Amino acid sequence: MYFSLIIPVYNRPDEIDELLESLVLSDYDKPFEVVIVEDGSSIPCKNNLEKFVNKLDISYYFKENSGPGDSRNFGMKKARGDYFLIFDSDCIIPKGYLSEVSKKFTKCVCGLFWRS
């Protein structure tokens, strides 16, 4: 199960630092990607991402401002994952969040959609 975490951001480089730091501390033991979509910010977060390049699989895209909904959709088009999780830039993700989502999702998918 490969997750793509889609994160639109607008003028919030400090928030991105906190969010990415929380993802570095995740106990999830499988690969996942982080797709940052900068929505026309005048205070970009690109430089803040450098300290995470060896810790997280991050893709960064800058686009003209069009709002968070369009930026989420843009991120999903660029994402490589099987499943998308969308976070706002001010989120801090609990250490066990991705592991729990994976467990619950696997249980749900296997229990409800299994066909022989």
URJORA-V807673 format. One record per backbone hydrogen bond with DSSP energy under -0.5 kcal/mol. NH is the residue of the N-H (numbers start at 0). CO is the residue of the C=O. E is the energy in kcal/mol with one decimal. If there is no record, write none. Layout:
nh = (NH:NH)
co = (CO:CO)
e = (E:E)
This chain:
nh = (2:2:3:4:4:5:5:6:6:7:8:15:16:17:18:19:20:21:22:23:24:25:26:32:33:34:35:35:36:36:37:37:38:38:39:39:47:48:48:49:51:52:52:54:55:56:57:58:60:62:70:71:72:73:74:75:76:77:78:81:82:84:86:86:88:90:96:99:100:101:102:103:104:105:106:107:108:109:110:111:112:113)
co = (0:30:82:2:32:3:84:4:34:86:36:11:12:13:14:15:16:17:18:19:20:22:94:2:56:4:33:58:6:34:35:60:8:36:37:62:44:44:45:46:48:48:49:51:51:31:55:33:35:37:66:67:68:69:70:71:72:73:74:1:1:3:5:84:7:87:93:95:96:97:98:99:100:101:102:103:104:105:106:107:108:109)
e = (-0.6:-0.6:-2.8:-0.5:-2.9:-0.7:-2.8:-0.5:-3.0:-0.5:-2.5:-1.7:-1.6:-1.6:-2.5:-3.0:-2.4:-1.9:-1.6:-2.0:-1.3:-1.3:-2.4:-2.4:-3.1:-3.4:-0.7:-3.1:-2.5:-0.5:-0.6:-3.5:-2.9:-0.7:-1.4:-1.2:-1.1:-0.8:-1.2:-0.8:-2.2:-0.5:-1.0:-1.6:-2.6:-0.6:-1.1:-2.8:-2.3:-2.6:-1.8:-2.4:-2.2:-2.5:-2.4:-2.3:-1.8:-1.4:-1.5:-2.3:-1.8:-2.7:-2.4:-0.5:-0.6:-1.7:-1.9:-2.4:-2.6:-2.4:-2.4:-2.8:-2.9:-2.5:-2.3:-2.6:-3.0:-2.6:-2.4:-2.2:-1.9:-0.7)
